Amino acid sequence: MDLGVRWKLHGDGRTPAPGAVVRPDERLSWPRTFGLGAQHVVAMFGASFVAPVLMGLDPNLAIMMSGVATVIFLLATRGRVPSYLGCSLSFVGVAAVIRAQGGSSATVTGAVLVVGAVLFLVGLAVQKFGARIIHAAMPPVVTGAVVMLIGFNLAPVTASTYWPQDQWTALLVMLFTGLAVVCLRGFWSRVAIFLGLVFGYAVSWVFDQVFGAIHSADAAGKVVDHWRLDLSGVGKADWIGLPSFHAPSFEWSAILVALPVVIALVAENAGHVKAVGEMTGDNLDDRLGTAISADGAASMLSTAVGGPPNTTYSENIGVMAATRVYSTAAYWAAAAFALLFGLCPKFGAVVAAIPGGVLGGITVILYGMIGLLGAQIWLNAGVDLRNPLNLVPTAAGIIIGVGGVSLKITDNFELSGIALGTIVVITGYHVLRAFAPPHLKCQEPLLDAGTSTYDESGATDESDRAR
């Protein structure tokens, strides 16, 4: 049985040709592959470390279980869907609500485990009935909008959390990374994000030596005098140590608070799989149900031992977009590094010491790349945004998702951000479609049997689609 763990060497394994892509079943030389894996770990580490902290869970366990989850995902999808699974930010608000109601960490993980189980069942349904049931609900106009709001929803993280910590370092890192992506050749252009982080470390150290401590917001958002590069935690951390585990507990009130996130996770997974398919040029419709089930299974395993839920990571999709290396071997390397980080608090402390200003410069580029993949989905599918049926729900959903608009349902539950934006795009599109005149529907029919061609007439060229 092919588990997707065999890779052909791409070219000479050293320098891909200009414009070439390294496909999922290919790899570069192992040293370069491990370097790319390290870059993926760095890309996911910030969110995967911060999210569990915000949820009140052990970040070292989160990192370790992200590696386990990625292995499960790669095996389940047979190596066809290159993705990294990290701690889902969709549950941060849910965890806050549950804790505000008096729930413990066990209550949080119990509620999220149920969400993972529901997500797993949704994936099985997609496997049985085909990708058409997802595509019928989320045609290209919808998936493109979801990918866009997922990416652009991360913009406030950069603007309010990372960038203010050291705006000048962030600006320099952004410029250096942009130049590295565009101007460097060969392998070095493929690891431009990692080079930007190294550059940022160096700049932060030099600025500390020359200018002293900076008076700005720290990682907690409190304006204080602090060092840009603080490695004090590295010396205090142990070399080897197990994270803390705990069993989940189940309370209906907490479960009901968490369940609506399933909608966002299904849309998020569909959007990510679609984005990966657009980048690799593969039709991954047949892997969509498997990807959703694998995400659900990985989240169930993680929360069963006290870790956070996992989901495919936008940050790592951004890295692939920048490097054009889609090799799943790099993700296996990343998973191995994550396991080591989870078992070695000192290594985790090194990565956690990445200055906020450095992350600000990097994420400006990465998050923008993610969002613009949604526009690429629209372009490739020929979505006409002059059509109000397409324009109105996507415009409303994207603004809600990006702006963090919230809708308070009860005193203890509200929808906001990605979840609310996704619901508005999906329901808005289908409700408007039900009442729209026929001439607005003919340009973008609902899907056929689940292929990546969204034209019932069978037209294949752009002029036919335009008609």
Number of C-alpha atoms within 10 A of each C-alpha: 4 8 12 18 13 13 16 14 15 20 14 9 18 17 18 19 13 8 7 11 18 23 21 21 20 20 24 25 15 15 11 18 23 20 17 28 24 21 24 29 28 22 25 23 25 17 18 25 22 19 23 25 16 16 22 17 24 20 26 28 25 31 32 25 30 34 27 20 30 28 22 17 28 25 17 19 22 19 24 24 28 29 28 29 31 33 30 19 20 22 21 18 18 26 27 16 20 24 17 11 12 10 17 16 21 21 24 31 31 25 26 32 30 21 24 30 20 18 27 24 17 20 26 19 18 23 20 10 13 20 25 20 16 23 22 16 17 24 21 28 27 28 31 28 31 33 32 27 29 29 25 24 23 23 21 14 16 20 15 13 19 26 25 20 30 23 18 17 25 28 18 19 28 25 15 20 25 19 14 19 19 11 11 14 14 13 18 16 21 25 24 24 31 22 19 25 24 15 18 28 20 13 20 25 17 14 17 17 11 9 8 14 15 17 14 18 20 22 15 8 13 10 14 13 13 16 19 28 22 16 16 11 15 18 11 11 16 14 14 14 14 12 18 13 14 14 14 20 16 16 14 11 14 23 21 14 19 25 17 17 22 21 15 20 25 23 26 26 22 24 28 29 26 26 24 23 19 17 20 22 10 14 16 22 22 16 21 27 29 23 31 32 28 28 29 31 24 28 32 27 20 26 27 21 17 26 35 36 32 31 28 27 22 28 27 24 28 25 27 26 20 20 20 20 27 26 28 29 26 28 30 22 22 28 27 21 21 32 20 18 26 25 21 20 22 20 19 23 20 17 17 19 17 22 26 28 31 31 25 27 29 29 25 22 18 24 24 17 22 27 24 19 26 27 18 17 25 19 14 12 20 18 22 16 14 9 14 15 24 25 15 16 25 28 16 15 27 26 16 24 29 21 18 18 15 16 13 10 9 8 7 13 15 17 20 20 24 33 26 23 31 32 21 20 26 22 15 20 23 19 12 15 17 11 10 13 11 10 8 14 16 12 19 21 15 20 22 16 16 17 16 20 16 23 20 13 9 10 14 10 8 11 8 11 17 11 8
